[in-house]
């Protein structure tokens, strides 16, 4: 997700319906840099230091872009570990992520305007020539309409915007004759068939060559799209219309926005995550500011800034008010249900919401922006990067990090708004972390797991489009950029569109809007704009004073439930029961459960099942507490389950030329040295003979004091470990014999023992799938001496590693052997190696998931209730056997459910409406469980 325009502020203090050029000019005063007035707080950064950091950003960009151009172009993206291009169809499918790839040299197009911002005008000129010469927009590929719009159409328009700016300056691009714009127009027409729905919302995908719904198109049968997917078109489409005079693009984008606005949930003014493009029904009714919705809000505000159309600001302000009322729980931003906005829909946040503080700066709401940004920074300091998702108590929920730029974007805008050098220090940390943990010999690799430091063979184009722009601009002074950045607005992909478009070809402004705003009065709209020139000179420590209380927020989390507890203490009422405090042996707790409509059922196998019947709750408040309790219990169960699984381990190649840059995710063993206890083993690797390690080694001299490589198969893992240990190995790496296997496609597992006592095995053992194992085997072939570190987490690259004399190497094509695993699975299952009599080296017993067999807390639907609509959720708790009376169970099965009306205190609610409400909650929870970014 991304940004806002320059330091342009929010709506301006000018009268409504003012001509936009005036609005733009006035708004430009709203958020200006306050560097000159800073007197205290974080130490100011010298010009030299800023320049040094700016130069570092330039060097990093060269490393990323140079490697893409050298090793991947004309492919869409660079695979930085294997140092080659990612060509769709030639790599295993990664699902939806691949829909950004249209065989149109994505990274080159996405990088165009970054080149100009970074002052690489000559390279820009070359890049534009390459785009015009090489890029084909007519490929038979199904692509995402959203991604193609923001990255490719946006990239071409950003390139065009800066090409004409340069041409006008008179030095570069003198030959340019709107060729990028012509390409953009061609692409625009290719996307239009996607809008052929009754709602006007676009299909999520389109075939670049064949469009939609023709048999050869292989798309057009989808019924749903995400709100951001349908609501993030207006900037690019309006720019295309205004640049070319072809009004159709802006009309289509406006129509889609109008439809979304009409469909907002009228009482909460929130929108859901996915919508049916034919019926307009919300498919997912959870609502936040991150994945699936993010740039819809962003584009409403920026459409106002770019197009000067008040209706967009009115809509944005209405939504913003709802966001701040329900979703914002400072410093957290938590998803809620659109129809029950007081109810959290999940207990974790996704990384995409990190753009939101930047948008709040554009809106002019600085305080919550500072708070949320600080919270995010605390999470980053803990994990080096923002994990794709993290819980309200700041634990990792999804451990990947694909080098997303959103946090850098917000950092840039907060620095522009506050002038607080603290944000420069934040940017410096981002640069350091990227170089330390993500930089590989052939570019920058996404983090597969921020906890272990392992990589994915992936460098997304947005990394070049956005990250380097925001980082460079953060440290740049006005004179470091060859044009005035304040004349442009950033799209969500950080492409630059000139603000003068607001006064060009504006014939279609509002022409086709279907909404009327009679229901809204001026109080809905915030026309004022906090001016940082007034704010900060009065109190230069303003930002710092807001951050200060949040310094330890990651260690001392305070999610909503706790706030509620505090509130109830204040009011003298009893605090609601938290799932983590619940004890099935505590009669008081059981009483509370009963009040909340939760019954507890003992299963024959000793486990305990919780079922909520909302209608049995003593009041609607108790029912809501019960729902929250169940939600927490589900979360707790799945966390416990995760915690019981061993986290993955890391094999880090530390010798020349890798120097720790290549980290492979490995499966642990249930025996041998436990690497989780801050232990590690470092040594050179050697293949064992026989390679399967199933008998006494015939080459003990080769493996003595080394880490032995053994092939999977033919005997138990423990037997292999004993054989290599007897030969003097200090560790072992078992490599899967199933050719082509990778943690991309298979879940990691733990190597189980042999059912006997394995205490005699003292050395550490790790498992690598075949693709990852072959990286080490290739490295041996190329460099002979390969040293690795076995640990639970990749270690920082030791500068000594790089100073060591390189072992003799035949050639120095250091990038070729670096391959990486790309699985997103963090689950670790237990697998026993096959028994000796199972001969085939390729036949492995199916991995058995602990979730299948374990007594671990797990979530399962109730079998005890015939009417599922009357149940909330069911949780099975491990070993919570109590002497609990059967009363509750009996109550849950009385005939009360048939009561047509339920009395909650004074309020009588028809059963149908209650059931409908709860049904929606159940659906939302089910969605939540399946949730993916
Ligand atoms: C970018 O492609 C855009 O910012 C988009 O809006 C969502 N996120 C990615 C980067 O994370």
Boltz pocket constraint, residues with backbone or C-beta under 6 A from the ligand:
constraints:
  - pocket:
      binder: B
      contacts: [[A, 1], [A, 2], [A, 150], [A, 295], [A, 352], [A, 404], [A, 405], [A, 406], [A, 462], [A, 492], [A, 493], [A, 494]]
      max_distance: 6.0
